[in-house]
Amino acid sequence: MRRLRTTADVHDTCADPLIRWAAQALASGGAAWEHRGAVGVHAPSLARRRRLALAGPAEGVASLLAAHGRGVSLRPLMERPLALEVSSLMPTPWVEDKPFGWMDRSGSLDLPPDVSWLSSVDDVPPLLHAANPESWAWPGELGVRRWAGVRDGSTLVATAAEAWSSVDVGFMMGVAVHPTYAGRGLGQRVCQFVTSSLLSLYGTCALFVENYNAPAIAVYRKLGFAYRDVVTLLPAA
């Protein structure tokens, strides 16, 4: 099992955007390893969780999980098909936590009109409470960098955030459209703006999405994102 000491080491070893995104943790107390073509990145605090992002051949991932996958509140994160293979290789039982979606894309995207980064985030919490109270990103939260928005006059009616971006994967979260303005394409516009901005800075843009949120997934697909089911494996009780 080989220790990967730097973010560059991880990037040289694995092209998966999920792993490259998690590699930002190496600058803040994280660690990474390679084994039999598989890569694992331990991120002590990333997008609200203590994560172990894993990718690669199932046998290598199983070895990394056995060596580094246990601990209080640790969430080993990987694609769901890989998790099913890995769980069958583990000597002790593991179970799936709630699955969700990872989406990413690269390239470029046109900026839409009438959307901008907000100079003040005072109007964001009321909008999130009204439209997306379970949002993972909130103003002032660690790693949440900035918010974009669409206004109707002085009223903020749609928003999305850049949060937890790595050196080469921009991350979008906190998407919300006021219920009164639903169905007008504002969510797609604000997401297109953030995606375009992050692509120009990082080359890749990614996000988490609930796997049952078909309307959101459809919007992101229209913007060029590809979807993968991901899951965390947890030790069986």
N, C-alpha and C positions, 0 to 999 in steps of 0.2 A: 504494500500500500504506500503510495507516494504522496507526500505532502506538497500541495501547491501553495507557494508562499505569497504570491502577489496576484492582483487582478489580471495582470498580463498573462501570468501562467495559466489561469483559468481560461482566458480567452483563446490562448494558443492550443488548449486541450479540447475545448468544447464550443461548438457553434450555436448551441441551443439558446435562443433569447431568454428563456426562463432562467437558465443557469448563469448566463452573462448578467442578467438583472440582479440575481442574488449575490453575485460576486462583489457588489459594492460593499458588502459586509466585511470584506478583508481589510478595509480602511478603518473599521470601528470595532475591533475585537472578534471578528469572525475567523473562520478557518475553512480550508478546502482540501480535498484529497482526490486522487485518481487511483482506480483499481480495475484492472482488466477491461480498460476502455470506458468504464463508468466514472462519473464525476459527482461528487457531493459537496455542497457548500453549506456550512453552518452559519446562519445569520441570527445573532442573538436578539435582534429587534428589527424586524422588517415588515412594514405594512401591518402593524399591530400584533405581530406574532413572533415567537421564537421559532424559526423555520430551519429545516434541513432540506434544501432543494437537491433533487437527485435526477440523473438522466444517464442513459447508456444501456448496455446489455444487462439483462435481468440478473445474471449471476454476479456480476460486479456490483450492481446496485444492492443486491441482497447482502453482500459482504460489507459494503459501506454502511448499510442500515444496521446490521448486527453490531458493527464496531462503534457507530456514532449516533444511532437513532433513538436512544433512550434518554430520558431526563424529564424533569418537571416541566410541563407545559410545552415540550418540544413537539413541533408539527412537521414530520417528514412529508415533503410535497413532491409529487411526480405525476406524470400522465396516468390516467386511470387504467388503460390497457397494461401499462408497465406494472402498476401496482398489483394487478391481478396475478401477473406472472411472478412478481417478487414474493407476494404473500404465500404462494405455493411452495417456495423454496426455503422459507424461514423455519427453523427448528421449533420455534414456539409461535403460537397463533397471534396474528395481527388482524385488525378489522378496519374497514373503511370508515372514515369520518364523512361528513356531508360533502358530496362532490360539488364542484362548481366549474367555471370555465376560465381558461386563459386564452386571450386573443392577441395577435400581434401582426404587424405589417412593416414593410420597409419601403424605400423609394421616396416619392414626393407626392404632394397633394396641394391643389390650389387653395388659397385662402378665400373664405367666403366674405361677403361684405357685411358691414354693420355688426361685427363681433370684435371685441377687444379684450385685452387683459385689464382687470379692474384695478383702479388706483386705491380703492378702499374695499374691504371685505365686510363692512358692517351689514350690508343687505343679504349676505350669503346665508348666515344661520337661519333667519326667518324663512327663506326660500327652501332650504333643506328640510326644515321642520314640516313645511307644508307639502313638499313633493317627494322627499326621499329621506325620511327620518332615520332609516337604517344605514345611511351612507357611511362608508368606511373613512372618508376624508372630511375633515372639518377645519375651518380656519384656526390657526394657532397650534394645530397638532404637529408633533415632531415629524419632519419629513414632508409635510404639505407645503409646497413652495409658493404657489400663486394660483389665482382664479381668473377665469375668463367669463364673460357674460354678455347676454343680450338684454337690452332695455326697451321697454315701451314707455316713452317719455322718461320719467325719472324712476320708474319701477323696474327692478330687476326681475326678469321673467324666465331666464334660463341661465344655467351656469355649469361649469366643469372645471376641474382642477388638474394641475400638474403636481404629482405627489410621488415620492420615493423613486425618482429617476436615478439610474446609474450612469456611468460614464458614456455608455453607448446604447442604452435603452431608456427612452423617455416613457413615463408611466402616467396614464390618465385615470382619474377616479372622480367621485363626487358629482356625477352628472345628475342634474335635476331640472325639470321644467314645471312651472307653476300649473296646477291642474286646470285653471281657467284658460290656459294657452295651449293645452294639449292638442295634438293633431294638426299643428301648423308648420311642422318641420323644424321647430326651433332647436330641438335636441340634436338633430342631425347637423344643423348649422354650427352650434357651439362645439360639438365634438369634432367636426371637420376643422374648425379653427385651431383647436388644441392639438389635434393630430398633425395638421400641417406644420404648426410651430415646432412641435417636438421632433418631427421627422427632419426638419431643417437643422435642428441642433444636435440630434443624437443618431440619426440614420435609421433608427427603428423606434416604433411606438407600440406599447403594449398596455393591457388592462386586465383586470378581473371582472367577471360578470356572473351573476347567478345563472346556473344552467337551465333553469325553468323560465327565464325572462326572454321569451321568444321575440317580443317586439324590439328590445334593446339589441339582441344578437343580430336581428335583421338590419337594424340601422348600422351597426358596426361592419357587417358584411358589405353593405352598400359603400362604405368608406374604404373597403379593400382589406379588412382584417380577416384572418383565418382563425378558426375556432378549434380548441382542443379541450376535451374533458380532463380535468385534473382533480386530484384527491389527496388527502393526507391519510397515511396509515398509522393506526394507533395500537399499542399493545392491548390484546384482549384482557378483559378483567379477570 
